Every structure is written in structure tokens, then in C-alpha cells.
Amino acid sequence: MRTTDFDYDLPRDRIAQTPVTPRHNSRLMVVNRSTGLIEHSQFWEIDRFLNPGDILVINETRVIPARIFARKQPGGGRVELLLLEKGDACTWTALVGGKGLTQGRRLSIEDGPAGEIVAMLDGSKRLVRFDEPIELFFDRVGNVPLPPYIHTRLDDPERYQTIYATAPGSAAAPTAGLHFTNLLMKKLADQGVLFARVTLHVGLDTFAPVTEADPRTHKIHTEWCQLDRRAADEINAAKAAGKRVIAVGTTSVRTLESAAQRRADERVVSPISGPTDLFILPRFTFKAVDVMITNFHLPKSTLLMLVSAFADRELILKAYEVAIDEDYRFFSFGDAMLIL
């Protein structure tokens, strides 16, 4: 297995810069793992491929306005902070942009609390302690961080949130869920499709390509996830009834399979709450997920490797070639794929 096995050439104009309106008007590529057939549809019509009793597992995480601008003290030079992970009430791991950001450097934020770099971490990561909890000032000083490949201004930050996002903590959106609208969810519920809710807070490492020649040597990023007792019971009941567990996005896949790895009995999943470092590569045995809804992912990314583990790698790369030829839109604001 080589990292280059998961590479492909993507024309820059295929990277979606803005979301479609309404959300459910995105295109939907349907890939059948058993037959290898590829079908073109629209996300609004996803009900054609779902059955009563199927359970859709959605990730309720909400993107926090984690991009903060500050000034170095003394000196006043501009600093950009991207908050990644909360430690205690006032301490965050952050990516920093700017020079001279070493341990002991004080920072000031207009209309927000002062802070200090208290530890140097890998690369441009720092441990920053604010004088007060920064979340209290998010509405004044925070900006929703868009992925680095999106260059068009997003006038409505809610378009980078799922409509069911309720649990703040992500540095990026679980983008497969961006296609759902209240109208579509009602349509599916009326059809007898069920919903279970989990949480996985997405880290920015999700956008980082694998740089090692052998992906098995890559250190996967850790993300916090939760699957509570109610969701576990709903998923186990659906499985016991012979229905399909459909993961909405790779974040739900990672949560479900982490819960399946840690199960304490013969049920499919057990409740979990905490960090997961599960790295899903080809030849991984899926224990919980039957069907996946996902977007089109970056070359040589851990997410493309995960999708290639769920379906045959050659089939996925063929589907990506077809998507490029058929003018599908890629990445966060792009179109969706349903893998049966």
C-alpha cells in the first residue's frame, strides 16, 4: 500500500467555492459496491435508495467561530489564532500565524480577553491560555474558519453548519450533512427512515494530506466523539431487525466503528465518549456501517483512504474520474456520493 495509490488529478475549477441553494439540490452519485454500477441522481431523491427502518446516523457537531485575530504585546504585530482543541476552561491548543510567537508572549484581542502563549507544540501549534474563557467572546471576536481551498467569501456562516448542528466543538463542518434540509428530513421520516444522533468534533487535520510514502506509518489525528446509550440502542435495534445503518459522512463512520471496536458484548455498538484515533485503511473490517453518504475528498487524504476501505479502491477512483468528467463539484461545498 502506497500513499500515491490514493492520488488523482483534480482540475481547480471542480472545487466548489459556494454551496448550492437549496441544500438538497446537490447532485448525488450512487455507487453500488456489489455491481460496480454508477448512477447519477440528486440529493433530494436519496429516498429512492433508502428503505423504511433504515437508520441514518448524523453528526450533531457544530463549527465554532475559532478563527481569532490578536495583537502581540509588546509591539502590536498582528496574529491569527485558529483554536483546535480546548484544554481547561481558559486554555486551547491553537494554530498560530505570525512571527515571534514563543512561550511567554502576551496577546491582546480587541473586544476580547488577553492571552499568553504558555507552551510550544509541534510546528505552528501553541498552547494559549486566555485570561477569561474565550467562548464568552465568540460573538464579538470569532470567525468561522473555512477550509483553505475555499476562497470565496461566505456571507451566511450558517451555510457551513448542518441544519441539525447543536454541539459546539468542531474546527470544520461534517460536510456530508450539509445537503440535508428540514424538508428532506421530514420526507425521509414520513417514509419510515430513522435518525440516530452522534457527535464527533472535526479537527483541521482532516484537510491535511498524508505525506508518508506508506500511509500505515501516518499518525492519524485524534478527534473527540460521543455515541450515547439512546443512539446505541437505536442502532442495535435497527441492526437486529435486519435494517441498514447508514453513516452520514466519514465522521459518523469513524464514531460508529470506534463504538463497534469497543463494544462490551455481542451488540453492534456500545456507548462511547472520548477521543478516537481509529485509522481506517483498506482491509479494515467494518462492523457497524452498511451504507455511507459522503462528499468527494482531497487526494492522498485519510478520508479518501477511509472511503476506499469501505468500497474497492479502484471503484472509488473510477467514480472520481466519472465525477470529474461529469462536472461534479468537489470537497466541502461540493456534491455527494452514496455508497451502497
Residue, then its C-alpha position, 0 to 999 in steps of 0.5 A: m500500500r502506497t500513499t500515491d495509490f490514493d492520488y488523482d488529478l483534480p482540475r481547480d475549477r471542480i472545487a466548489q467555492t459556494p454551496v448550492t441553494p437549496r441544500h438538497n439540490s446537490r447532485l448525488m452519485v450512487v455507487n453500488r459496491s456489489t455491481g460496480l454500477i454508477e448512477h447519477s441522481q440528486f440529493w433530494e431523491i436519496d429516498r429512492f435508495l433508502n428503505p423504511g427502518d433504515i437508520l441514518v446516523i448524523n453528526e450533531t457537531r457544530v463549527i465554532p467561530a475559532r478563527i481569532f485575530a490578536r495583537k502581540q504585546p509588546g509591539g502590536g504585530r498582528v496574529e491569527l489564532l485558529l483554536l483546535e482543541k480546548g484544554d481547561a476552561c481558559t486554555w486551547t491548543a491553537l494554530v498560530g500565524g505570525k512571527g515571534l510567537t514563543q512561550g511567554r508572549r502576551l496577546s491582546i484581542e480587541d473586544g476580547p480577553a488577553g492571552e499568553i502563549v504558555a507552551m510550544l507544540d509541534g510546528s505552528k501549534r501553541l498552547v494559549r491560555f486566555d485570561e477569561p474563557i474565550e467562548l464568552f467572546f465568540d460573538r464579538v471576536g470569532n470567525v468561522p474558519l473555512p477550509p483553505y481551498i475555499h476562497t470565496r467569501l461566505d456571507d451566511p456562516e450558517r451555510y457551513q453548519t448542518i441544519y441539525a448542528t447543536a454541539p459546539g466543538s468542531a474546527a470544520a463542518p461534517t460536510a456530508g450533512l450539509h445537503f440535508t434540509n428540514l424538508l428532506m428530513k421530514k420526507l425521509a421520516d414520513q417514509g419510515v427512515l430513522f435518525a440516530r444522533v452522534t457527535l464527533h468534533v472535526g479537527l483541521d487535520t482532516f484537510a491535511p494530506v498524508t505525506e508518508a510514502d506508506p500511509r500505515t506509518h501516518k499518525i492519524h489525528t485524534e478527534w473527540c466523539q460521543l455515541d450515547r446509550r439512546a443512539a446505541d440502542e437505536i442502532n442495535a435495534a435497527k441492526a437486529a431487525g435486519k435494517r441498514v445503518i447508514a453513516v452520514g459522512t466519514t465522521s459518523v463512520r469513524t464514531l460508529e466503528s470506534a463504538a463497534q471496536r469497543r463494544a462490551d458484548e455481542r451488540v453492534v455498538s456500545p456507548i462511547s465518549g472520548p477521543t478516537d484515533l481509529f485509522i481506517l485503511p483498506r482491509f479494515t473490517f467494518k462492523a457497524v456501517d452498511v451504507m455511507i453518504t459522503n462528499f468527494h475528498l482531497p487526494k492522498s487524504t485519510l478520508l479518501m483512504l477511509v472511503s476506499a476501505f469501505a468500497d474497492r479502491e479502484l471503484i472509488l477512483k473510477a467514480y472520481e474520474v466519472a465525477i470529474d468528467e461529469d462536472y461534479r463539484f468537489f470537497s466541502f461545498g461540493d456534491a455527494m456520493l452514496i455508497l451502497 
